[in-house]
Amino acid sequence: LGLHDHRMLHQMKRPLPLDAPAELRGLPTRAFEVGRDEEILLEVNRRAFASHPDQGHMTRAQLDERMAQPWFDPAGCLLTEIDGRVAGFCWTKLFEDYDPPLGEIHIIGVDPDFAGRGLGPRLVVAGLEHLAGRGAAEGVLFVEGDNDGARAMYDRLGFVVTRTDRAFATSLHG
């Protein structure tokens, strides 16, 4: 049919609680503050996902729509600051209608100005610890199939691929 892989999205899971090494624990974070942090979260998100086809273009309206969802909890959107700037965030979701509850790393973003400091895995650990503290017995996330760096980080944290969704495309020549 002339179709080729266009995009691959992996769902990855791991049991909670997480027994993370000491060097990955204890990242200072604070909860997202509604009415204060929307624009900075959008800016860090845009910078962190500049080349992502969807995530890097989140608008204020899209953010507001997500914040209006029943799963949104400002305490579950953890921001970390360095030198007075938000360096990254881990936005979690808790699905309490699962038995036991399921926790999701919805978005993890690190501002490129702070790349290479080990914030990614430490933010994931902070998010998973938050979710486990809320009763989640399993953590889940979604990652682009071509994001080798993120995949390797999630592998090191004990996540395994449980599902892969593929989008196919074709080229029109005319």
Summary of the structure (lengths in Angstrom):
residues: 174
radius of gyration: 16.7
end to end distance: 16.6
largest distance: 58.3
contacts: 493
relative contact order: 0.27
helix: 32%
strand: 34%
